[in-house]
């Protein structure tokens, strides 16, 4: 078709025909013919040479931008990089990111990765990489991956802009292998309550979850806290498999509907894990597959959802691979919870920038701290399927028990220690001196957790900070006391994780997390648990 249009274009041009002449001849182009005709015009008459591949690629990108915030095109390299975290292993700094207004913004740090260890936070904007400006018009995923990924042991310097901090914060990062396990931490929170954290929904997540549940049940677990905070999703099949551990076989986990395809319902498979009470932790970064699982368990009154309103990503992207290895991820349907709620938050076609600023809007409105500030669409009113509780659609999953975000332990002094890698360096130096002694005194992770205290190490940490240029003065001594519980927990958690490779960092932090302490309180209070679920 392109050759025919080009030949027609050449012939008509040779005759001096204009666009009006074509109209007078009664020629009407279909949309695809019009697009090919435009490409032929550019190739034949544009003042400079053009690359046809680039021309087509940019046209595809521009078309997709007019649709919705999640339909996207990826080059062959970008396609490979996007699928790696769910399928394989790579070396890098360990962040998930998005590009907002030509600036790379951290969406989430990889648990156990270099960036998480140094204290890079969700929302940080990467401004400089190795002292070169890294915010520019047209920046692509491939540009970011080329800069941030690299061989294990290689180094990269970043300077980031953090909300509320006037100066740029510098990080010196040593690249490392990025963990790909989706169930990264599991432990017994008390004699009958287990805790499991899922960081992504990958191919093996259901198996990892079942293995973790089986291990904790051997330790006496009857009830479970499932932590999906900061989990941005992954494979739909993995969400189905995870929900199957809690729902009855045949119960609908999620349904998808779109104008160009038949409705599809995914049901829970055989394999309930025999748990009693279940609490699911979510926050504003819990998205997609996380929302499918939490929405299904809420709709069947199977679990109490604790935390803050989830992200609201309920559009189904179907991958369409192209022969050159590139891919179009096209939105083909919407997710609906078993009660019929649409997970997706509202958006206007072609206005993806406004959509990406939703988190800032939540911050400014106070939604992260005050339940009354959460916007609820009263027209999206639904009932849970067993106890007929009122739930709402139109943008994420609303928790049954709201817990405000907590930053009470974060201070500029703590931030500076993290930014200059003082804590991580201090822990490594301490391990270099006392590793053998610690392993002898505490043979396993549980004994270490129960008996080791990091309180005596704070004075040594302060000295390490002084040596690194983080001064403790009379003005910020109060900041040290405010951050002391968190500093002690981080030191102990890093030591435990390094010594025993048990993925037990988070259990040292959890007692300081209001989301977790609320979940633990509810799961151990049958009356409150049943009241929230509307159980008789």
Buried (B, 14 or more C-beta within 10 A) or exposed (E): EBEEBBEBBEEBEEEEBEEEEBEEEEEEEEEEBEBBBBBBBEBEEEEEEEEEEEBEBEBBBEEBBEBBBBBBBBBBBBBBBBEBBBEEEBBBBBBBBEBBEEBBBBBBBBBBBBBBBBBBBBBBBBBBBEEEEBBEEEBBBBBBBEBBBBEEEEEBEBBBBBEEEEEBBBBBBBBBBBBBBBBBBBBBBEEBBBBBBBBBBBBBBBEBBBEBBEBBBEEEBBBBBBBBBBBBBBBBBBBBBBBBBBBEEEBBBBBBBBEEEEEEEBBBBEEEBEBEBBBBBBBBBBBBBBBBBBBBBBBBBBBBBBBBBBBBBBBBBBEEEBEEEBBBBBBBBBBBBBBEBBBBBEBEEEEBEEBBBBBEEBBEEEBBBEBEEBEEEEEBEBEBBEEEBEBBBBBBBBBBBBBBBBEEBBBBBBBBBBBBBBBBBBBEEBBEEBEEEBEEEBEEBBEBBEEBEBEEBBEEBBEBBEEBEBEBEEEBEEBBEBBBBBBBBBBBBBBBBBBBEBBBBBBBBBEBBBBBBBBBBBBBEEEBBBEBBBEE
